Amino acid sequence: MKKNLNIFLLAVCLVALQACGGKKENKEETLAVESSDATMVAPKLTPEERRAKIEKDKAERAEKRRLSREETYKTSPTFKDENGNIVYNMSEVEPTFNGGTQSLEKYLKDNLIYPKEAQDNQLEGTVFVDFVVAKDGMVRGVTVTDEGDVDQSLRMEAIRVVSTMPKWVAGKQQGKAVDVKYSLPITFQLF
């Protein structure tokens, strides 16, 4: 069963958080039930409050990941994958989805299938998917290495949709196409 998903990029997240005006959540009105695999948001939150909470969490986690990635790049700009290929942690020209950000958002909206179990339990959240964009533009090495409290079914769906992506425009280093590690946040949100 497909549902429209609201996929936001980091820039959109920050704009949305600023637009919400930094509302403070009342602890009595906010009820979160946590399990080892998922965080369920109680229906007492309005859709706007749920969105703001998800976006705030996503922005904080994205910033931590960005800082960690930059630090990793400083200490080791490349690594060898399981096949012995050299992969850049960052490149001079980062890989891009064919058609740009809007095409990527459209691809995700058209291809993500919200897992039924997650829908039934009203599970939402952001999954950070790491993968390598090869020098030929193919996506490989798709994993979720994120520490967030997101249901396993959401993680598996994010891995599935990224694994089936069409070719990207490869990243470049000194004008030459190279393998580059990439991280993509995918937000699952019910309406």
N, C-alpha and C positions, 0 to 999 in steps of 0.2 A: 504494500500500500504506500503510494507516494504521498507525501505532504509537502507543501511549500516550506522551505527552510529559509530562515533569515541568516544569510551568511554576511558577516561584517569583516572588513579588513581592519587592521589596527588603527588606521587613521580615522575610520568611521566610528570605531569604538570610543576613541578619545573625544570626538565631537559629540557623540551621544551622551557620554558621561558629563561633559560640560553643560550640555543642554538640560540635563536633569537637575542641575543646580546643587549638586552635593547633598541631597536629602539624607538625613540620618534615619536609619531604620529603628523603629521601636522594637526592642527585644521581645516584648509580649506579643506583638503582631507578627513577628517573623519566627516561623517555626521550621526548623530544618531537621530532617531525620537522616542520620548518616549511617551508612553501612560500610563494609569493607570495600565494596566496589562502586558505590554510587552515593550521590547526595540527592535526596528527593526534596523538592521545594513544596511546602504545604500550599494548598489552594488559597490561603489567606492573603498571599501576596498578589497585588494587582499585576497585570501583564507588564506594565511599565516598570514596576519595582523588580520583577523577575529579570526583565531585560537589562536593567541597570546593574543588578547584582552579577549576572553572567558577564556582562561587558567589563565591569570593574575587575572581576577575577581574571578574565582573559587578558586585559591590558597589563595587569600586574605580572602575570605569568609570562607574557610576551616580553616585557621589559627585562625580567630576570634572565630569560633565555637569550635575549639579544646581548646583554652584558656578558653572559657566560660564553657565547659564541665569539664575541670580540676578544675576550681574554684567551680563549683557546687558539684563535687565529694568531695572536701575538706570540704565543709560546710554540705553536706548531701549525704553520699555515697549511700543511698537507698531512694526509695519512694514507696508509694503504688499506684497501678494503679486503674482504675475504678472498678475492681472486687475484690480489697483488696489484690491482690498478691504483694509481695515484689519484686521490680525490682531494680537491681544495675545500677547506672549511669556508672560505669566502673567495670571491674572485673579483678582478677589476670590473668586469661587466657581469652582473648576476644573471642567472637564467631567468627567462620569462615564459609565461604561457603564451602560445600562439594566439594573437589577437588581443593580448593584454589582460588587465585586471577584470574588465567587464566580461570578457569571454570566459575567464576562469570562474567568475561568479555564476555565469549562465550555465557552464558545464556542471558545476556543483549542484545548482538548483535542479537541473534536469536529470541528474544521475544519482543523487543521494536518495536513499530510501530509508525513511525513519523506521527503525526496528519496532515491530508491533509491541513487544514486551516493554520496551522503553516508553512507548506512547501510553500503554495501559497504566504504567506506574508513574506517568508524568515526569519522566527523567529528562533532564536537559543538561547542557554543558558544552564545553569547548574541548576538543581533542587536538593536540599538537602532533602532527604527523611529520616525521623526518624521512627524507629520501634523498637519493642521488639523482641528479639530472646528468646523464652521460653526455659525452662530447657529441654523440649522434642525436641528442635530444630525448632519448628514451628514459623513462622513469624506472629505477630499480632500487633495491634495498629499502623497501618501505617498512617503517617501524613506528611504533608509538613509544617514545621514551619519556613521556611526560609523567610527572608525579601527581597530577590532578585527580580529584575524586570523580571520575567519569565512569559510567556503566560500561562493562565489557562489550555489550552489544553495540554501543555507539563507537567504541574503539575499532571493533571489527568492521563496521560499515565504513568508517573513515579510511581504513587500510584498503578495503575493497575498491572504493571509488578512486583513490589515488593510484592504486596499482593498475587500473584500467585506463588511465589518462592517455590521451594522444601525445604525440611528440611535442616537446617544448623547444624553445630557441635556447641552445646551449649557452652556458656561461663562457666567458673568454678571459684568458690571462695572456698578456703581451700579444694581443691580436689573434691568439690561437684558441680554438674550442677545447675546453677541458671539462673533466668530470667535477661537479660541484655539489656539495651537500646543501640541502634546502629544507626549510621548516615551514609548514603551512598550518595555520590554525583553522579548524573547521568547527563551526558552532552549530549545535543541534538545539532548536528552540521550537516549542509548541506555540500555536497561536490560540 
